[in-house]
Amino acid sequence: MGHPMKIFLIFLAIIFQCFFIDISWSKSKLGIGEKAYVWAKNGIWLREEPAIDAKKIEKLSYGTPLNILSDPEGSYESVVIYGQQGRTAKYSIAGAWRRVKVENTDYDNKEGYLFDGWLLSLSPLKCEINAQASAEKSKQSCEDIVDWCARNFHLVNKKKISLNNPECNDCGTTRFVFGKGLIYDKHEPGYGSSEELTLPGFNLSEGTIAALGLFEWWDGEKPRISLSEKRVSFFGTYQTLIVELNKKGVKIIDSCRDC
């Protein structure tokens, strides 16, 4: 009787790991006095105390600028639902609580505590709300990756790398090189497409936050999630989003097939 029970417990552990994955390999690098930005696409709550059950002050939207006022306090795990159309997967990001001041007059420069797991020192995509958009179209319009890179790092060089394929004259890679070693490659192989963004100095948890904040998950299927010490991968029917750790930082790869 003990053997079947052991198999059952192993099965439950595997199921649990498939749906709740912790990507908290590194603590936040943000220090007191530094500027940070909210990278959570759905926003994050500013609270009166450093606790998840503390009174909410206001929900800060994606891109809100902040000033860090305190060292990390306590710990918390943010469970994220990833995917769409009722088919989702869950994982968690760990972090701590920080006292911050909102650097935005729209929020009356309020102060309070928030979870730092979704904060980065880089500003995310600039987005505008289109109140006139139809139900079929997104009400939020954001700048593209190249514009984001140029705004944060400044464009140094751009070149086209051809595949020398006589059957596909347009196939190749457009490479954008920016300051501080950041590189963005746009691949157009003739079927599907893929993008690669190299972020020097980023750890794996920061790279994953950046990947989810910069790239849309448009695949209708919930992603299958694979996790290791050097890679986080999201797999759908058509789309794959991968964050890889290397010696210089991280590389984000967003690719699709038959699209």
Residue pairs with C-beta under 8 A, 6 or more apart in sequence:
18 89
18 225
19 89
19 90
19 91
20 79
20 90
20 91
20 92
21 91
21 92
21 225
21 227
22 77
22 91
22 92
22 93
22 94
23 91
23 92
23 93
23 94
23 204
23 205
23 208
23 227
23 232
24 77
24 92
24 93
24 94
24 95
24 117
24 205
25 203
25 204
25 205
25 229
26 203
26 204
26 205
26 206
27 72
27 95
27 96
28 72
28 95
28 96
28 98
28 116
28 117
28 119
29 121
29 206
30 36
30 68
30 98
30 116
30 119
30 121
31 68
32 68
32 69
32 70
32 71
33 67
33 68
34 67
34 68
34 121
35 65
35 66
35 67
35 68
35 103
35 121
36 65
36 66
36 67
36 68
36 100
36 116
36 119
36 120
36 121
37 63
37 64
37 65
37 66
37 119
37 120
37 121
37 122
37 123
37 124
38 44
38 60
38 61
38 62
38 63
38 64
38 66
38 118
38 119
38 124
39 62
39 118
39 119
39 120
39 124
39 209
39 210
39 212
39 213
40 62
40 118
40 213
41 62
41 212
41 213
42 62
43 59
43 60
43 61
43 62
43 64
44 59
44 60
44 114
44 115
44 118
45 56
45 57
45 58
45 59
45 60
45 114
46 56
46 57
46 58
46 59
46 60
46 100
46 102
46 107
46 110
46 112
46 113
46 114
47 54
47 55
47 56
47 57
47 112
47 113
47 114
48 54
48 55
48 56
48 57
48 112
48 113
49 55
49 113
50 73
50 74
50 97
50 98
50 99
50 113
51 74
51 97
51 113
52 76
52 115
54 113
57 110
57 112
58 107
58 110
58 112
60 66
60 102
60 107
60 114
62 124
62 127
62 213
63 123
63 124
63 125
63 126
63 127
64 102
64 104
64 107
65 102
65 103
65 104
65 123
66 100
66 101
66 102
66 103
66 114
66 119
67 100
67 101
67 103
68 98
68 99
68 100
69 98
69 99
69 100
69 101
69 111
70 98
70 99
71 98
72 95
72 96
72 97
72 98
72 116
73 96
73 97
73 98
73 99
73 113
74 96
74 97
75 94
75 95
75 96
76 94
76 95
76 96
76 97
76 115
76 117
77 92
77 93
77 94
77 95
77 117
78 92
78 93
78 94
78 95
78 115
78 117
78 118
79 90
79 91
79 92
80 90
80 91
80 92
80 93
81 88
81 89
81 90
82 88
82 89
82 90
82 91
82 212
82 217
82 222
82 223
82 225
82 234
83 89
83 217
83 221
83 222
83 223
84 217
84 220
84 222
85 220
87 220
87 221
87 222
88 222
89 222
89 223
89 224
89 225
91 225
93 117
93 118
93 205
93 208
93 209
94 117
95 115
95 116
95 117
95 118
96 115
96 116
97 113
97 114
97 115
97 116
98 113
98 114
98 116
98 119
99 111
99 112
99 113
100 111
100 112
100 113
100 114
101 109
101 110
101 111
102 108
102 109
102 110
102 111
103 109
117 209
118 209
120 206
120 209
120 210
120 213
122 152
122 210
123 151
123 152
124 148
124 213
124 214
125 142
125 143
125 148
125 213
125 214
126 142
126 143
126 147
126 148
126 151
127 140
127 141
127 142
127 143
128 140
128 141
128 142
129 139
129 140
130 137
130 138
130 139
130 140
130 141
131 139
133 139
143 151
145 184
145 195
145 197
145 214
145 215
146 176
146 184
148 214
149 155
149 176
149 178
149 182
149 184
149 197
150 178
152 178
153 178
153 179
153 180
153 182
154 178
154 179
155 176
155 177
155 178
156 177
156 178
156 179
157 175
157 176
157 177
158 174
158 175
158 176
158 177
159 174
159 175
160 172
160 173
160 174
160 175
161 172
161 173
161 174
161 175
162 171
162 172
163 171
163 172
163 173
163 189
165 171
165 190
167 190
168 189
168 190
170 188
170 190
171 188
171 189
171 190
172 187
172 188
173 185
173 186
173 187
173 188
174 185
174 186
174 188
175 183
175 184
175 185
175 186
176 183
176 184
176 185
176 186
177 183
178 184
180 200
180 201
181 198
181 200
181 248
182 197
182 198
182 199
182 200
183 196
183 197
183 198
184 195
184 196
184 197
184 198
185 195
185 196
185 197
186 193
186 195
187 193
187 194
187 195
187 196
187 255
191 257
191 258
192 255
192 256
192 257
192 258
192 259
193 255
193 256
193 259
194 253
194 254
194 255
194 256
195 215
195 253
195 254
195 255
196 251
196 252
196 253
196 254
197 214
197 251
197 252
197 254
198 248
198 249
198 250
198 251
198 252
199 206
199 207
199 210
199 249
199 250
199 251
199 252
200 248
200 249
201 248
201 249
202 210
202 249
202 250
203 245
203 250
204 229
204 230
204 231
204 232
204 243
204 245
204 250
206 250
207 232
207 243
207 245
207 249
207 250
207 252
208 232
208 243
210 250
210 252
211 232
211 241
211 243
211 252
211 254
214 252
215 241
215 252
215 254
217 223
217 234
217 236
217 239
217 241
218 239
219 236
219 237
219 238
219 239
219 256
220 236
220 237
221 236
221 237
221 238
222 236
223 234
223 235
223 236
223 241
224 234
224 235
224 236
225 232
225 233
225 234
225 235
226 232
226 233
226 235
227 233
229 245
230 244
230 245
231 242
231 243
231 244
231 245
232 242
232 243
233 240
233 241
233 242
233 243
234 240
234 241
234 242
238 256
238 257
238 258
238 259
239 254
239 255
239 256
239 259
240 253
240 254
240 255
240 256
241 252
241 253
241 254
242 252
242 253
242 254
243 250
243 251
243 252
243 253
244 250
244 251
244 252
244 253
